[in-house]
Amino acid sequence: MVSLDQLPLRPELRGRTPYGAPQVPATYRLNTNENPHPLPVELLADLGAALGHAALELNRYPDRDAVALRADLAHYLSRTSGEAVEPAQVWAANGSNEILQQVLQAFGGAGRRALGFTPSYSMHPIISAGTGTGWVDGHRRADFTIDVDAAVAQVRELRPDVVFVTSPNNPTGTAVALETITAIHDATEGVVVVDEAYAEFARAGTPSALTLLPGRPRLIVSRTMSKAFGMAGLRLGYLAADAAVVDALQLVRLPYHLGSLTQAAARAAPAHTDALLATVDAVKAERDRIVEALPQLGLTSVPSDANFVLFGHVADAGKAWQALLDRGVLVRDVGLPGWLRVTAGTAEETDAFLTALSEIAADHRTTLGESDA
C-alpha cells in the first residue's frame, strides 16, 4: 500500500487533514450539534409510508430537478420567514455541504477566490480547496463579531468571487446583523452566501437573511434539515436565491444527484413543522440554561442564536476537554485557545455537562478559570 505522498495529488491538497469531529465513545455526545430529540411518532409513520411508496419505483431514476420537494421547501420558508419564496428560487442537494460545493463549482474555481470571516464553519475553506477556489480569511473582532467597516474594506480590496457569512456563526453561535450582510453584499460584485444552518434556533426577534433576497440576485441563503428538523442522517440541504442562481447550479450538479428515497423522506417532514419546531424550543431552553449556569463556574460564553454554546475562558482547553470526556461528556475543541463548544441537548445531557463542569472546577482549578485567551 502506497502513502498519500506517493500519489499525484493536487498540490493545494497536500498536507491537509479531512474534516471531522472526533468519534470516540462517550455517554453524552455533545460535539456535533445534532438535534437530540427523535422524530415525532406521526412523522415516522408518514415517513415509512412515503419511503414505501417511493421504493415501488426504485427501478426508475428520481426526479432530476426535485420539483415537488422544492415546492414544499419554498412553502416552509415562506411560512416561517414571512418572505414569499417561490419553488423556482429553491434548490436542494445532499446536505448543505453539497449545496456549498455546487455554489463554488458554479461561481468559484481556478483563478477565483472565496472569502470567509474566521473563525467560522471550517468546511468553507475545505470545500473551496476541493473546487480549486482560492481561500482568504476575513477577520473578526476579539468578541467574534464582524466589524462591518473592516469587512467592507477587505471585500472591496480583494474583490472575492464568493463571500461566506455564517449566521448564526459556527462555532461562535451569534447571528450576524442584516445591516452587516447588506453592506458586505453591496461592496462586492461576487455572490454572497449566508449560511443559515442554525437559523431556526435564533433568539426571538432575529430576522433571517431571506428577507434580503428581493432585488439581490447575487445573494444566496443556505439551510439544512440536519439541525432543526432533526434529520442529520438524511443529508438534505437546500438554498433560496434568485431563480437565475438555481439555473446556474443546474449546470454543475450531477445527473439525478438527489435520490428518490431522500426526496420522499424530506417531503414528509414539512407537514410536521409545528411538532419539529417544538423540539427546537426545547433545545433553546437547554442552551439558555447552559449560558445562565456558566458564570457560577467562573466561565463565560458567546451570545448564542444556535443549538450550541461556545464557552470560555478556559485556562487549558485541552485538559478541560479530556476531563469532560473522562466523565462521559464529549464536547468540541474547535481550536480556539481558551474556548470549547458544547451542543445543547436534552435536559439529562445538560445536567451531565454541568455536573461534570462543576466537578472539574472543584478538582482541577488550573483546568478551568480565567485564561489569557
C-alpha positions as CSV (number, residue, x, y, z in Angstrom):
1,M,0.0,0.0,0.0
2,V,1.4,3.4,-1.0
3,S,1.3,6.5,1.1
4,L,-0.7,9.6,0.1
5,D,2.5,11.4,-0.6
6,Q,3.2,8.9,-3.4
7,L,0.1,9.8,-5.3
8,P,-0.2,12.6,-7.9
9,L,-2.4,14.6,-5.5
10,R,-3.2,18.3,-6.4
11,P,-0.6,20.5,-4.6
12,E,-3.1,22.6,-2.8
13,L,-4.5,19.4,-1.1
14,R,-1.2,18.2,0.2
15,G,-0.7,18.4,4.0
16,R,-4.4,18.9,4.6
17,T,-6.5,16.8,7.0
18,P,-10.1,15.6,6.5
19,Y,-12.9,17.4,8.2
20,G,-14.5,15.6,11.1
21,A,-15.2,15.7,14.8
22,P,-13.6,13.0,17.0
23,Q,-15.7,9.9,17.1
24,V,-14.8,8.4,20.5
25,P,-17.0,6.5,22.9
26,A,-18.9,8.8,25.3
27,T,-22.2,8.6,27.2
28,Y,-23.1,12.1,26.2
29,R,-22.1,13.2,22.7
30,L,-22.4,16.9,22.7
31,N,-19.8,17.7,20.0
32,T,-21.6,17.7,16.6
33,N,-24.7,20.0,17.1
34,E,-27.3,17.3,16.4
35,N,-30.9,17.8,17.5
36,P,-31.1,15.2,20.4
37,H,-34.9,14.6,20.0
38,P,-36.2,11.7,18.0
39,L,-38.6,12.4,15.2
40,P,-42.2,12.7,16.2
41,V,-44.2,9.4,16.0
42,E,-46.6,10.8,13.5
43,L,-43.8,11.9,11.2
44,L,-42.2,8.4,11.5
45,A,-45.5,6.9,10.3
46,D,-45.7,9.2,7.3
47,L,-42.0,8.7,6.6
48,G,-42.5,4.9,6.4
49,A,-45.4,5.3,4.1
50,A,-43.5,7.8,1.9
51,L,-40.5,5.6,1.6
52,G,-42.6,2.5,0.9
53,H,-44.3,4.3,-2.0
54,A,-41.1,5.6,-3.4
55,A,-39.5,2.2,-3.2
56,L,-42.0,0.9,-5.7
57,E,-40.2,2.9,-8.4
58,L,-36.6,2.4,-7.4
59,N,-36.0,0.9,-10.8
60,R,-36.6,4.4,-12.2
61,Y,-34.4,7.4,-11.9
62,P,-35.6,10.1,-9.4
63,D,-37.0,13.4,-10.4
64,R,-33.9,15.1,-11.6
65,D,-35.0,18.6,-10.5
66,A,-36.8,17.6,-7.3
67,V,-39.7,19.8,-8.3
68,A,-42.2,18.7,-5.6
69,L,-39.6,18.8,-2.8
70,R,-38.5,22.3,-3.8
71,A,-42.2,23.4,-3.7
72,D,-42.6,22.0,-0.2
73,L,-39.4,23.7,1.0
74,A,-40.5,27.0,-0.6
75,H,-43.7,26.8,1.3
76,Y,-41.9,26.1,4.6
77,L,-39.5,29.1,4.1
78,S,-42.4,31.4,3.1
79,R,-44.4,30.4,6.2
80,T,-41.6,30.6,8.7
81,S,-39.8,33.7,7.4
82,G,-42.7,35.9,6.2
83,E,-40.9,36.3,2.9
84,A,-42.6,34.9,-0.2
85,V,-40.2,32.3,-1.7
86,E,-41.1,30.6,-5.0
87,P,-40.2,27.0,-5.8
88,A,-38.0,28.2,-8.7
89,Q,-35.9,30.0,-6.1
90,V,-35.2,26.9,-4.1
91,W,-32.6,24.2,-4.8
92,A,-31.8,21.0,-2.8
93,A,-28.9,18.7,-2.6
94,N,-27.2,16.1,-0.3
95,G,-26.6,18.2,2.7
96,S,-25.8,21.9,2.8
97,N,-22.2,20.9,2.1
98,E,-23.2,19.8,-1.4
99,I,-25.1,23.0,-1.8
100,L,-22.0,25.0,-0.9
101,Q,-19.9,22.8,-3.2
102,Q,-22.2,23.4,-6.1
103,V,-22.1,27.2,-5.5
104,L,-18.3,27.1,-5.6
105,Q,-18.3,24.9,-8.7
106,A,-20.5,27.5,-10.4
107,F,-19.1,30.7,-9.1
108,G,-15.6,29.8,-7.8
109,G,-13.0,27.6,-9.3
110,A,-9.5,28.0,-10.7
111,G,-8.3,31.6,-10.6
112,R,-11.2,32.7,-8.4
113,R,-11.3,33.4,-4.6
114,A,-13.7,32.9,-1.7
115,L,-13.6,35.0,1.5
116,G,-15.0,34.0,4.9
117,F,-14.8,35.6,8.3
118,T,-13.0,33.2,10.5
119,P,-13.4,31.6,13.0
120,S,-16.4,30.2,11.1
121,Y,-17.6,26.9,9.6
122,S,-14.4,25.0,8.8
123,M,-15.9,23.3,5.7
124,H,-16.0,26.6,3.8
125,P,-12.2,26.7,3.1
126,I,-12.1,22.9,2.7
127,I,-14.8,22.9,0.0
128,S,-13.1,25.9,-1.6
129,A,-9.9,23.9,-1.8
130,G,-11.7,20.9,-3.2
131,T,-13.2,23.0,-6.0
132,G,-9.8,24.7,-6.8
133,T,-11.1,28.0,-5.4
134,G,-8.5,30.2,-3.5
135,W,-9.4,31.0,0.1
136,V,-8.9,34.2,2.1
137,D,-9.5,34.6,5.8
138,G,-11.6,37.6,6.7
139,H,-11.3,38.8,10.3
140,R,-13.5,39.2,13.3
141,R,-13.2,41.3,16.5
142,A,-11.9,39.8,19.7
143,D,-15.6,39.2,20.7
144,F,-16.0,37.2,17.4
145,T,-18.4,39.8,15.8
146,I,-17.8,41.1,12.3
147,D,-16.5,44.7,12.1
148,V,-18.6,45.9,9.2
149,D,-16.3,48.7,8.1
150,A,-13.3,46.4,8.1
151,A,-15.2,43.7,6.3
152,V,-16.4,46.1,3.6
153,A,-12.9,47.4,3.2
154,Q,-11.5,43.9,2.8
155,V,-14.1,42.9,0.3
156,R,-13.5,46.0,-1.8
157,E,-9.8,45.4,-1.8
158,L,-9.8,41.6,-2.5
159,R,-12.9,41.5,-4.8
160,P,-13.7,37.9,-4.0
161,D,-15.9,35.9,-6.3
162,V,-17.7,34.2,-3.3
163,V,-18.2,35.6,0.2
164,F,-19.4,33.4,3.1
165,V,-21.3,34.9,6.0
166,T,-22.3,32.3,8.6
167,S,-25.4,33.4,10.6
168,P,-25.7,32.2,13.3
169,N,-22.0,31.7,13.1
170,N,-20.4,28.3,13.8
171,P,-18.5,27.8,16.2
172,T,-19.3,31.0,18.0
173,G,-23.1,31.0,17.7
174,T,-24.1,34.6,17.2
175,A,-26.3,35.8,14.3
176,V,-25.0,38.5,12.0
177,A,-27.0,41.7,11.7
178,L,-28.8,42.1,8.4
179,E,-27.2,45.6,8.0
180,T,-23.8,43.9,8.0
181,I,-24.8,41.3,5.4
182,T,-26.3,44.1,3.2
183,A,-23.1,46.2,3.5
184,I,-20.9,43.2,2.5
185,H,-23.2,42.3,-0.4
186,D,-23.2,45.9,-1.7
187,A,-19.4,46.0,-1.5
188,T,-18.8,43.0,-3.8
189,E,-19.6,42.0,-7.4
190,G,-19.5,38.3,-6.4
191,V,-22.1,36.1,-4.8
192,V,-22.7,36.3,-1.0
193,V,-23.7,33.0,0.7
194,V,-25.4,33.4,4.0
195,D,-25.0,30.0,5.7
196,E,-28.1,29.7,7.9
197,A,-27.8,26.1,9.1
198,Y,-28.9,27.1,12.6
199,A,-31.4,29.8,11.7
200,E,-34.4,28.1,13.4
201,F,-32.6,28.3,16.8
202,A,-32.1,32.0,16.7
203,R,-33.3,34.1,19.7
204,A,-36.7,35.8,19.3
205,G,-36.6,38.8,17.0
206,T,-33.7,37.7,15.0
207,P,-34.6,38.1,11.3
208,S,-33.4,35.7,8.5
209,A,-31.4,36.9,5.5
210,L,-34.3,35.5,3.4
211,T,-35.9,38.9,3.9
212,L,-33.0,40.4,1.9
213,L,-33.5,38.3,-1.2
214,P,-35.8,40.6,-3.2
215,G,-33.7,42.8,-5.6
216,R,-30.4,41.0,-4.7
217,P,-29.8,38.3,-7.4
218,R,-26.3,37.6,-6.0
219,L,-27.5,36.8,-2.5
220,I,-27.8,33.1,-1.5
221,V,-29.3,31.7,1.7
222,S,-28.4,28.1,2.5
223,R,-30.3,25.9,5.0
224,T,-30.3,22.3,6.2
225,M,-32.7,19.7,7.5
226,S,-29.9,18.3,9.8
227,K,-30.5,20.6,12.7
228,A,-33.9,22.0,13.4
229,F,-35.6,19.1,11.5
230,G,-33.6,16.6,13.4
231,M,-32.8,14.7,10.2
232,A,-29.0,14.8,10.2
233,G,-28.9,11.2,8.9
234,L,-30.9,12.2,5.8
235,R,-28.3,14.5,4.4
236,L,-30.6,17.1,2.9
237,G,-29.6,20.7,2.4
238,Y,-31.2,23.5,0.4
239,L,-30.9,27.1,-0.6
240,A,-33.1,30.1,-1.5
241,A,-31.9,32.6,-4.1
242,D,-32.9,34.3,-7.3
243,A,-34.1,31.7,-9.8
244,A,-31.1,32.5,-12.0
245,V,-28.8,31.1,-9.3
246,V,-30.8,27.9,-9.4
247,D,-30.3,27.8,-13.2
248,A,-26.6,28.2,-12.7
249,L,-26.3,25.4,-10.2
250,Q,-28.1,23.0,-12.6
251,L,-25.1,23.5,-14.9
252,V,-22.8,21.8,-12.4
253,R,-25.0,19.4,-10.4
254,L,-24.5,15.7,-11.2
255,P,-27.4,13.9,-13.0
256,Y,-30.0,12.6,-10.6
257,H,-27.9,13.8,-7.7
258,L,-30.8,13.6,-5.2
259,G,-32.2,10.0,-4.8
260,S,-35.9,9.1,-4.7
261,L,-35.8,7.9,-1.1
262,T,-34.1,11.1,0.1
263,Q,-36.7,13.3,-1.7
264,A,-39.5,11.2,-0.3
265,A,-38.2,11.4,3.2
266,A,-37.5,15.1,3.0
267,R,-41.0,15.8,1.7
268,A,-42.6,14.0,4.7
269,A,-41.1,16.5,7.2
270,P,-42.6,19.9,6.3
271,A,-46.1,18.7,7.0
272,H,-45.0,18.3,10.7
273,T,-43.3,21.6,11.0
274,D,-45.1,22.5,14.3
275,A,-44.0,19.3,16.0
276,L,-40.4,19.6,14.8
277,L,-40.1,23.2,15.8
278,A,-41.4,22.3,19.3
279,T,-38.1,20.3,19.7
280,V,-36.3,23.5,18.7
281,D,-37.9,25.4,21.6
282,A,-36.8,22.6,24.0
283,V,-33.2,22.8,22.7
284,K,-33.2,26.6,23.0
285,A,-34.3,26.3,26.6
286,E,-31.3,24.0,27.4
287,R,-29.0,26.3,25.6
288,D,-30.1,29.2,27.7
289,R,-29.8,27.1,30.8
290,I,-26.2,26.4,30.0
291,V,-25.5,30.1,29.4
292,E,-27.0,31.1,32.7
293,A,-25.1,28.4,34.6
294,L,-21.6,29.1,33.3
295,P,-20.8,32.3,35.3
296,Q,-21.3,30.4,38.5
297,L,-18.4,28.2,37.4
298,G,-16.2,31.2,36.6
299,L,-16.8,30.8,32.8
300,T,-18.3,32.9,30.2
301,S,-19.9,32.3,26.8
302,V,-20.5,34.0,23.4
303,P,-24.2,35.0,22.9
304,S,-25.8,32.1,21.0
305,D,-28.5,32.0,18.4
306,A,-27.7,28.4,17.6
307,N,-28.1,25.0,19.3
308,F,-24.7,25.2,20.9
309,V,-22.7,27.4,23.2
310,L,-19.0,28.4,22.8
311,F,-17.7,28.8,26.4
312,G,-14.5,30.1,27.9
313,H,-12.3,31.5,29.2
314,V,-10.9,28.1,30.0
315,A,-7.3,28.0,31.4
316,D,-6.4,24.8,29.5
317,A,-9.0,23.8,26.8
318,G,-7.2,20.5,26.0
319,K,-7.2,19.4,29.6
320,A,-10.8,20.5,30.2
321,W,-11.9,18.6,27.0
322,Q,-10.2,15.5,28.3
323,A,-11.6,16.0,31.9
324,L,-15.1,16.2,30.5
325,L,-14.6,13.1,28.3
326,D,-13.3,11.2,31.4
327,R,-16.7,12.0,32.9
328,G,-18.5,10.7,29.8
329,V,-19.2,14.1,28.2
330,L,-17.8,14.7,24.7
331,V,-17.7,18.4,23.7
332,R,-15.9,20.0,20.7
333,D,-12.4,21.6,20.8
334,V,-12.7,24.0,17.9
335,G,-9.1,25.1,18.0
336,L,-9.7,28.4,19.7
337,P,-7.3,28.8,22.7
338,G,-9.3,29.0,25.9
339,W,-12.6,28.0,24.3
340,L,-14.7,24.9,23.9
341,R,-18.1,24.3,22.3
342,V,-20.9,22.2,23.7
343,T,-24.1,21.2,21.9
344,A,-27.4,22.0,23.7
345,G,-29.1,18.6,24.2
346,T,-31.7,17.2,26.4
347,A,-32.3,18.1,30.0
348,E,-30.4,15.0,31.0
349,E,-27.5,15.9,28.8
350,T,-27.3,19.4,30.1
351,D,-27.4,18.0,33.7
352,A,-24.5,15.7,32.9
353,F,-22.5,18.5,31.3
354,L,-23.0,21.0,34.1
355,T,-22.3,18.4,36.7
356,A,-19.1,17.4,35.0
357,L,-18.0,21.0,34.8
358,S,-18.7,21.5,38.5
359,E,-16.6,18.5,39.4
360,I,-13.7,19.8,37.2
361,A,-14.0,23.2,38.7
362,A,-13.7,21.7,42.2
363,D,-11.0,19.2,41.5
364,H,-8.9,20.9,38.8
365,R,-8.8,24.6,39.5
366,T,-6.0,25.1,37.0
367,T,-8.0,23.5,34.2
368,L,-11.0,25.9,34.4
369,G,-10.9,29.5,35.3
370,E,-9.6,32.6,33.7
371,S,-7.2,32.2,30.8
372,D,-5.4,34.8,28.6
373,A,-7.5,33.9,25.5
